[in-house]
């Protein structure tokens, strides 16, 4: 039997009494990796017990065949690999936790894995928000990440469906998606994303493209017409700031004095800027 944490008892639980985790947002399970784990389980067994909770039923309604069923919380790969290995039971720890606690435990386990897709992470945060009415700050505290990180991932779900599909397929990365979100509307996002995918743009090249799209035409015309001379060093710093923040930045300089204006379009952008400034 697998090794249980100190103070907790694991016992062999029939695999056919365990139902899928309703809060599992992870969709990608590499078949080769599962096969390797199944081979290890055949040779050595499951070394670390999974964690389950009793499946609730309506009052007066019995489980099918009268057997208590369980919902998986932690150990999705071990559960799947054990089935592949032909096992009929698996060492398990039963925890009596609430629906919300189970969802949080699942998310924390997924966050500890490096290969969790950004959209899977975003959906997990969204589920905590909608199902349990948690604020972004509350979610962050419960799963051990910053409010800003929660906000950044949730914003991904606002991307147009075609861009979400490209992100899911790996044609765009999380960094590409963050840049696209700084554009003005879905139509603009879709058009720029299509070009970025077709040209296989790096994040640096997409940054430059987004920055050029976001600069108002009137501002470009004033610079080109020579109506107001702008120090090349100031202009370079302005572009650098816009690329770093993903927002419009205006620098007005006169003989070494002036002001920097940052234009944000959402509350999340505002929080992002404030957080960066507080770090300095």
C-alpha positions as YAML, in Angstrom:
chain: A
units: angstrom
residues:
- id: 1
  name: UNK
  ca: [0.00, 0.00, 0.00]
- id: 2
  name: UNK
  ca: [1.16, 3.55, -0.71]
- id: 3
  name: UNK
  ca: [2.69, 5.77, 1.94]
- id: 4
  name: UNK
  ca: [0.08, 8.06, 3.59]
- id: 5
  name: UNK
  ca: [0.98, 11.38, 5.23]
- id: 6
  name: UNK
  ca: [1.56, 11.17, 8.97]
- id: 7
  name: UNK
  ca: [-1.70, 10.95, 10.90]
- id: 8
  name: UNK
  ca: [-3.79, 9.91, 7.87]
- id: 9
  name: UNK
  ca: [-4.79, 6.34, 7.04]
- id: 10
  name: UNK
  ca: [-4.92, 5.03, 3.50]
- id: 11
  name: UNK
  ca: [-6.89, 1.96, 2.48]
- id: 12
  name: UNK
  ca: [-7.43, 0.04, -0.74]
- id: 13
  name: UNK
  ca: [-10.47, 1.47, -2.55]
- id: 14
  name: UNK
  ca: [-12.11, -0.14, -5.57]
- id: 15
  name: UNK
  ca: [-11.44, 1.93, -8.70]
- id: 16
  name: UNK
  ca: [-14.99, 1.39, -9.94]
- id: 17
  name: UNK
  ca: [-16.33, 3.19, -6.84]
- id: 18
  name: UNK
  ca: [-14.42, 6.38, -7.71]
- id: 19
  name: UNK
  ca: [-16.00, 9.01, -9.97]
- id: 20
  name: UNK
  ca: [-14.20, 11.71, -11.95]
- id: 21
  name: UNK
  ca: [-13.27, 14.98, -10.27]
- id: 22
  name: UNK
  ca: [-15.95, 17.56, -11.25]
- id: 23
  name: UNK
  ca: [-13.47, 20.39, -10.64]
- id: 24
  name: UNK
  ca: [-10.70, 18.99, -12.85]
- id: 25
  name: UNK
  ca: [-9.96, 21.56, -15.57]
- id: 26
  name: UNK
  ca: [-6.82, 19.79, -16.79]
- id: 27
  name: UNK
  ca: [-7.64, 18.35, -20.21]
- id: 28
  name: UNK
  ca: [-4.25, 17.22, -21.44]
- id: 29
  name: UNK
  ca: [-2.88, 13.92, -20.14]
- id: 30
  name: UNK
  ca: [0.08, 12.73, -22.18]
- id: 31
  name: UNK
  ca: [-0.53, 9.08, -23.21]
- id: 32
  name: UNK
  ca: [3.19, 8.23, -23.17]
- id: 33
  name: UNK
  ca: [3.63, 9.67, -19.69]
- id: 34
  name: UNK
  ca: [0.55, 7.77, -18.45]
- id: 35
  name: UNK
  ca: [1.94, 4.58, -20.02]
- id: 36
  name: UNK
  ca: [5.25, 5.03, -18.20]
- id: 37
  name: UNK
  ca: [3.42, 5.60, -14.91]
- id: 38
  name: UNK
  ca: [1.24, 2.53, -15.54]
- id: 39
  name: UNK
  ca: [4.39, 0.45, -16.02]
- id: 40
  name: UNK
  ca: [5.80, 1.75, -12.75]
- id: 41
  name: UNK
  ca: [2.54, 0.94, -10.96]
- id: 42
  name: UNK
  ca: [2.58, -2.61, -12.33]
- id: 43
  name: UNK
  ca: [6.11, -3.06, -10.98]
- id: 44
  name: UNK
  ca: [5.96, -1.22, -7.67]
- id: 45
  name: UNK
  ca: [2.33, -0.30, -7.03]
- id: 46
  name: UNK
  ca: [1.00, 3.19, -6.27]
- id: 47
  name: UNK
  ca: [3.57, 4.81, -3.98]
- id: 48
  name: UNK
  ca: [1.44, 7.82, -2.98]
- id: 49
  name: UNK
  ca: [-2.28, 7.40, -2.17]
- id: 50
  name: UNK
  ca: [-4.87, 9.42, -4.05]
- id: 51
  name: UNK
  ca: [-7.29, 11.64, -2.14]
- id: 52
  name: UNK
  ca: [-11.06, 11.26, -2.45]
- id: 53
  name: UNK
  ca: [-14.20, 12.50, -0.71]
- id: 54
  name: UNK
  ca: [-17.50, 10.71, -0.13]
- id: 55
  name: UNK
  ca: [-19.93, 11.45, -2.96]
- id: 56
  name: UNK
  ca: [-22.96, 13.24, -1.54]
- id: 57
  name: UNK
  ca: [-26.44, 11.98, -2.36]
- id: 58
  name: UNK
  ca: [-29.90, 13.43, -1.90]
- id: 59
  name: UNK
  ca: [-31.61, 12.53, 1.41]
- id: 60
  name: UNK
  ca: [-33.44, 9.23, 1.15]
- id: 61
  name: UNK
  ca: [-31.65, 8.23, -2.07]
- id: 62
  name: UNK
  ca: [-29.20, 5.35, -1.94]
- id: 63
  name: UNK
  ca: [-26.09, 4.95, -4.08]
- id: 64
  name: UNK
  ca: [-26.51, 2.44, -6.91]
- id: 65
  name: UNK
  ca: [-26.18, -1.10, -5.52]
- id: 66
  name: UNK
  ca: [-26.03, 0.43, -2.04]
- id: 67
  name: UNK
  ca: [-22.26, 1.09, -2.15]
- id: 68
  name: UNK
  ca: [-20.76, 4.37, -1.03]
- id: 69
  name: UNK
  ca: [-19.19, 6.15, -3.99]
- id: 70
  name: UNK
  ca: [-16.34, 8.66, -3.92]
- id: 71
  name: UNK
  ca: [-15.25, 11.72, -5.89]
- id: 72
  name: UNK
  ca: [-11.61, 12.10, -6.83]
- id: 73
  name: UNK
  ca: [-9.82, 15.19, -5.45]
- id: 74
  name: UNK
  ca: [-6.09, 14.57, -5.93]
- id: 75
  name: UNK
  ca: [-4.23, 12.01, -8.02]
- id: 76
  name: UNK
  ca: [-5.87, 12.06, -11.46]
- id: 77
  name: UNK
  ca: [-2.78, 10.63, -13.21]
- id: 78
  name: UNK
  ca: [-2.35, 7.84, -10.65]
- id: 79
  name: UNK
  ca: [-6.06, 7.01, -10.99]
- id: 80
  name: UNK
  ca: [-5.90, 6.84, -14.80]
- id: 81
  name: UNK
  ca: [-2.59, 4.98, -14.89]
- id: 82
  name: UNK
  ca: [-3.87, 2.39, -12.40]
- id: 83
  name: UNK
  ca: [-6.74, 1.62, -14.75]
- id: 84
  name: UNK
  ca: [-4.31, 1.26, -17.65]
- id: 85
  name: UNK
  ca: [-2.18, -1.05, -15.52]
- id: 86
  name: UNK
  ca: [-5.21, -3.31, -14.99]
- id: 87
  name: UNK
  ca: [-5.52, -2.60, -11.27]
- id: 88
  name: UNK
  ca: [-8.90, -2.98, -9.57]
- id: 89
  name: UNK
  ca: [-8.06, -1.06, -6.38]
- id: 90
  name: UNK
  ca: [-5.91, 1.90, -5.43]
- id: 91
  name: UNK
  ca: [-4.64, 3.22, -2.08]
- id: 92
  name: UNK
  ca: [-6.78, 6.19, -1.10]
- id: 93
  name: UNK
  ca: [-7.21, 8.71, 1.71]
- id: 94
  name: UNK
  ca: [-10.78, 9.84, 2.37]
- id: 95
  name: UNK
  ca: [-11.22, 13.49, 3.31]
- id: 96
  name: UNK
  ca: [-14.54, 14.97, 4.30]
- id: 97
  name: UNK
  ca: [-14.21, 18.43, 2.80]
- id: 98
  name: UNK
  ca: [-16.64, 20.89, 1.27]
- id: 99
  name: UNK
  ca: [-17.18, 21.34, -2.45]
- id: 100
  name: UNK
  ca: [-15.18, 24.57, -2.36]
- id: 101
  name: UNK
  ca: [-12.28, 23.02, -0.44]
- id: 102
  name: UNK
  ca: [-12.14, 20.15, -2.94]
- id: 103
  name: UNK
  ca: [-12.03, 22.59, -5.85]
- id: 104
  name: UNK
  ca: [-9.23, 24.59, -4.22]
- id: 105
  name: UNK
  ca: [-7.20, 21.44, -3.47]
- id: 106
  name: UNK
  ca: [-7.50, 20.34, -7.10]
- id: 107
  name: UNK
  ca: [-6.36, 23.72, -8.39]
- id: 108
  name: UNK
  ca: [-3.39, 23.89, -6.04]
- id: 109
  name: UNK
  ca: [-2.25, 20.42, -7.14]
- id: 110
  name: UNK
  ca: [-2.52, 21.46, -10.79]
- id: 111
  name: UNK
  ca: [-0.63, 24.71, -10.20]
- id: 112
  name: UNK
  ca: [2.28, 22.71, -8.79]
- id: 113
  name: UNK
  ca: [2.65, 20.95, -12.15]
- id: 114
  name: UNK
  ca: [4.70, 22.87, -14.73]
- id: 115
  name: UNK
  ca: [2.75, 21.67, -17.77]
- id: 116
  name: UNK
  ca: [-0.66, 23.10, -16.81]
- id: 117
  name: UNK
  ca: [-2.01, 24.99, -19.83]
- id: 118
  name: UNK
  ca: [-2.73, 28.68, -19.25]
- id: 119
  name: UNK
  ca: [-6.36, 28.26, -20.36]
- id: 120
  name: UNK
  ca: [-6.85, 25.34, -17.97]
- id: 121
  name: UNK
  ca: [-5.52, 27.54, -15.19]
- id: 122
  name: UNK
  ca: [-7.76, 30.42, -16.26]
- id: 123
  name: UNK
  ca: [-10.83, 28.17, -16.30]
- id: 124
  name: UNK
  ca: [-10.01, 26.86, -12.83]
- id: 125
  name: UNK
  ca: [-9.88, 30.42, -11.49]
- id: 126
  name: UNK
  ca: [-13.15, 31.22, -13.29]
- id: 127
  name: UNK
  ca: [-14.83, 28.19, -11.71]
- id: 128
  name: UNK
  ca: [-13.81, 29.31, -8.23]
- id: 129
  name: UNK
  ca: [-15.16, 32.77, -8.98]
- id: 130
  name: UNK
  ca: [-18.53, 31.77, -10.43]
- id: 131
  name: UNK
  ca: [-19.32, 28.65, -8.39]
- id: 132
  name: UNK
  ca: [-18.27, 29.97, -4.98]
- id: 133
  name: UNK
  ca: [-18.58, 33.76, -5.50]
- id: 134
  name: UNK
  ca: [-14.93, 34.40, -4.62]
- id: 135
  name: UNK
  ca: [-13.17, 37.65, -5.48]
- id: 136
  name: UNK
  ca: [-9.85, 37.60, -7.31]
- id: 137
  name: UNK
  ca: [-8.06, 38.52, -4.10]
- id: 138
  name: UNK
  ca: [-9.77, 35.66, -2.20]
- id: 139
  name: UNK
  ca: [-8.85, 33.18, -4.93]
- id: 140
  name: UNK
  ca: [-5.24, 34.33, -4.85]
- id: 141
  name: UNK
  ca: [-4.99, 33.91, -1.08]
- id: 142
  name: UNK
  ca: [-6.54, 30.44, -1.18]
- id: 143
  name: UNK
  ca: [-4.28, 29.02, -3.88]
- id: 144
  name: UNK
  ca: [-1.12, 30.95, -3.06]
- id: 145
  name: UNK
  ca: [-0.80, 33.31, -6.03]
- id: 146
  name: UNK
  ca: [-1.10, 37.09, -6.41]
- id: 147
  name: UNK
  ca: [-4.34, 38.85, -7.25]
- id: 148
  name: UNK
  ca: [-2.62, 40.23, -10.33]
- id: 149
  name: UNK
  ca: [-1.83, 36.71, -11.56]
- id: 150
  name: UNK
  ca: [-5.45, 35.62, -11.07]
- id: 151
  name: UNK
  ca: [-6.63, 38.70, -12.98]
- id: 152
  name: UNK
  ca: [-4.20, 38.13, -15.84]
- id: 153
  name: UNK
  ca: [-5.34, 34.55, -16.36]
- id: 154
  name: UNK
  ca: [-9.04, 35.40, -16.13]
- id: 155
  name: UNK
  ca: [-8.62, 38.04, -18.83]
- id: 156
  name: UNK
  ca: [-7.50, 35.32, -21.26]
- id: 157
  name: UNK
  ca: [-11.07, 34.01, -21.31]
- id: 158
  name: UNK
  ca: [-12.20, 37.31, -22.87]
- id: 159
  name: UNK
  ca: [-10.25, 36.61, -26.07]
- id: 160
  name: UNK
  ca: [-12.25, 35.85, -29.25]
- id: 161
  name: UNK
  ca: [-13.06, 32.15, -29.78]
- id: 162
  name: UNK
  ca: [-10.69, 31.80, -32.75]
- id: 163
  name: UNK
  ca: [-7.81, 33.21, -30.70]
- id: 164
  name: UNK
  ca: [-8.66, 30.96, -27.76]
- id: 165
  name: UNK
  ca: [-8.54, 27.99, -30.11]
- id: 166
  name: UNK
  ca: [-5.12, 29.05, -31.43]
- id: 167
  name: UNK
  ca: [-3.87, 29.46, -27.86]
- id: 168
  name: UNK
  ca: [-5.18, 26.02, -26.93]
- id: 169
  name: UNK
  ca: [-3.49, 24.44, -29.98]
- id: 170
  name: UNK
  ca: [-0.16, 26.05, -29.13]
- id: 171
  name: UNK
  ca: [-0.10, 28.41, -32.12]
- id: 172
  name: UNK
  ca: [0.06, 31.31, -29.65]
- id: 173
  name: UNK
  ca: [1.67, 31.44, -26.20]
- id: 174
  name: UNK
  ca: [0.49, 33.03, -22.95]
- id: 175
  name: UNK
  ca: [2.80, 35.99, -23.62]
- id: 176
  name: UNK
  ca: [1.31, 36.45, -27.10]
- id: 177
  name: UNK
  ca: [-2.19, 36.39, -25.60]
- id: 178
  name: UNK
  ca: [-1.31, 39.02, -22.98]
- id: 179
  name: UNK
  ca: [-0.10, 41.34, -25.73]
- id: 180
  name: UNK
  ca: [-3.24, 40.81, -27.82]
- id: 181
  name: UNK
  ca: [-5.42, 41.79, -24.87]
- id: 182
  name: UNK
  ca: [-3.97, 45.30, -25.00]
- id: 183
  name: UNK
  ca: [-5.65, 45.88, -28.39]
- id: 184
  name: UNK
  ca: [-8.90, 47.80, -28.64]
- id: 185
  name: UNK
  ca: [-11.54, 45.26, -29.72]
- id: 186
  name: UNK
  ca: [-12.16, 41.65, -30.73]
- id: 187
  name: UNK
  ca: [-11.95, 42.39, -34.44]
- id: 188
  name: UNK
  ca: [-8.54, 43.99, -34.05]
- id: 189
  name: UNK
  ca: [-7.35, 41.16, -31.79]
- id: 190
  name: UNK
  ca: [-8.45, 38.53, -34.32]
- id: 191
  name: UNK
  ca: [-6.75, 40.28, -37.24]
- id: 192
  name: UNK
  ca: [-3.44, 40.79, -35.43]
- id: 193
  name: UNK
  ca: [-3.51, 37.22, -34.07]
- id: 194
  name: UNK
  ca: [-4.05, 35.86, -37.58]
- id: 195
  name: UNK
  ca: [-0.97, 37.72, -38.83]
- id: 196
  name: UNK
  ca: [1.09, 36.64, -35.82]
- id: 197
  name: UNK
  ca: [0.20, 32.98, -36.41]
- id: 198
  name: UNK
  ca: [0.80, 33.12, -40.17]
- id: 199
  name: UNK
  ca: [4.21, 34.74, -39.73]
- id: 200
  name: UNK
  ca: [5.06, 32.70, -36.60]
- id: 201
  name: UNK
  ca: [5.93, 35.93, -34.83]
- id: 202
  name: UNK
  ca: [8.10, 35.99, -31.75]
- id: 203
  name: UNK
  ca: [6.84, 37.87, -28.70]
- id: 204
  name: UNK
  ca: [9.26, 40.70, -29.53]
- id: 205
  name: UNK
  ca: [7.91, 41.11, -33.07]
- id: 206
  name: UNK
  ca: [4.31, 40.95, -31.88]
- id: 207
  name: UNK
  ca: [5.10, 43.58, -29.24]
- id: 208
  name: UNK
  ca: [6.25, 45.96, -31.96]
- id: 209
  name: UNK
  ca: [3.19, 45.25, -34.10]
- id: 210
  name: UNK
  ca: [0.76, 45.77, -31.20]
- id: 211
  name: UNK
  ca: [2.53, 48.96, -30.20]
- id: 212
  name: UNK
  ca: [2.18, 50.36, -33.72]
- id: 213
  name: UNK
  ca: [-1.50, 49.43, -33.86]
- id: 214
  name: UNK
  ca: [-2.18, 51.08, -30.50]
- id: 215
  name: UNK
  ca: [-0.51, 54.41, -31.37]
- id: 216
  name: UNK
  ca: [-3.27, 56.76, -32.59]
- id: 217
  name: UNK
  ca: [-3.03, 57.84, -36.23]
- id: 218
  name: UNK
  ca: [-3.16, 61.50, -35.29]
- id: 219
  name: UNK
  ca: [-0.16, 61.09, -33.01]
- id: 220
  name: UNK
  ca: [1.85, 59.44, -35.77]
- id: 221
  name: UNK
  ca: [0.89, 62.15, -38.25]
- id: 222
  name: UNK
  ca: [1.96, 64.92, -35.89]
- id: 223
  name: UNK
  ca: [5.35, 63.27, -35.49]
- id: 224
  name: UNK
  ca: [5.77, 62.73, -39.24]
- id: 225
  name: UNK
  ca: [4.67, 66.28, -40.16]
- id: 226
  name: UNK
  ca: [7.30, 67.79, -37.90]
- id: 227
  name: UNK
  ca: [4.69, 69.81, -35.99]
- id: 228
  name: UNK
  ca: [6.46, 68.97, -32.76]
- id: 229
  name: UNK
  ca: [9.98, 67.60, -32.52]
- id: 230
  name: UNK
  ca: [10.36, 64.63, -30.15]
- id: 231
  name: UNK
  ca: [13.73, 63.64, -28.71]
- id: 232
  name: UNK
  ca: [14.60, 60.19, -30.16]
- id: 233
  name: UNK
  ca: [15.67, 59.00, -26.70]
- id: 234
  name: UNK
  ca: [12.31, 60.01, -25.22]
- id: 235
  name: UNK
  ca: [10.47, 58.34, -28.09]
- id: 236
  name: UNK
  ca: [12.47, 55.15, -27.57]
- id: 237
  name: UNK
  ca: [11.66, 55.11, -23.86]
- id: 238
  name: UNK
  ca: [8.00, 55.68, -24.65]
- id: 239
  name: UNK
  ca: [7.93, 52.67, -26.98]
- id: 240
  name: UNK
  ca: [9.81, 50.59, -24.42]
- id: 241
  name: UNK
  ca: [7.27, 51.42, -21.72]
- id: 242
  name: UNK
  ca: [4.34, 50.67, -24.03]
- id: 243
  name: UNK
  ca: [5.85, 47.30, -24.89]
- id: 244
  name: UNK
  ca: [6.47, 46.45, -21.23]
- id: 245
  name: UNK
  ca: [3.03, 47.51, -19.99]
- id: 246
  name: UNK
  ca: [0.91, 46.64, -23.02]
- id: 247
  name: UNK
  ca: [-0.77, 50.06, -22.68]
- id: 248
  name: UNK
  ca: [-0.55, 53.49, -24.24]
- id: 249
  name: UNK
  ca: [2.14, 55.72, -22.74]
- id: 250
  name: UNK
  ca: [2.65, 59.43, -23.42]
- id: 251
  name: UNK
  ca: [5.83, 61.28, -22.45]
- id: 252
  name: UNK
  ca: [5.87, 65.07, -22.58]
- id: 253
  name: UNK
  ca: [9.37, 66.42, -22.09]
- id: 254
  name: UNK
  ca: [10.61, 70.02, -22.14]
- id: 255
  name: UNK
  ca: [14.20, 70.76, -21.18]
- id: 256
  name: UNK
  ca: [14.41, 67.77, -18.85]
- id: 257
  name: UNK
  ca: [11.01, 68.34, -17.21]
- id: 258
  name: UNK
  ca: [7.63, 66.94, -18.11]
- id: 259
  name: UNK
  ca: [5.17, 64.18, -17.34]
- id: 260
  name: UNK
  ca: [4.47, 60.53, -18.16]
- id: 261
  name: UNK
  ca: [0.86, 59.54, -18.81]
- id: 262
  name: UNK
  ca: [-0.26, 55.90, -18.78]
- id: 263
  name: UNK
  ca: [-3.65, 55.17, -20.33]
- id: 264
  name: UNK
  ca: [-5.38, 52.04, -19.01]
- id: 265
  name: UNK
  ca: [-8.54, 50.49, -20.39]
- id: 266
  name: UNK
  ca: [-9.62, 48.16, -17.58]
- id: 267
  name: UNK
  ca: [-9.45, 47.86, -13.81]
- id: 268
  name: UNK
  ca: [-7.08, 44.92, -14.27]
- id: 269
  name: UNK
  ca: [-4.69, 47.16, -16.26]
- id: 270
  name: UNK
  ca: [-4.86, 49.74, -13.46]
- id: 271
  name: UNK
  ca: [-4.03, 47.09, -10.84]
- id: 272
  name: UNK
  ca: [-1.15, 45.87, -13.02]
- id: 273
  name: UNK
  ca: [0.42, 49.34, -13.19]
- id: 274
  name: UNK
  ca: [-0.06, 50.01, -9.47]
- id: 275
  name: UNK
  ca: [1.52, 46.69, -8.58]
- id: 276
  name: UNK
  ca: [4.55, 47.39, -10.77]
- id: 277
  name: UNK
  ca: [5.01, 50.86, -9.27]
- id: 278
  name: UNK
  ca: [4.81, 49.52, -5.72]
- id: 279
  name: UNK
  ca: [7.63, 47.08, -6.44]
- id: 280
  name: UNK
  ca: [10.06, 49.88, -7.09]
...
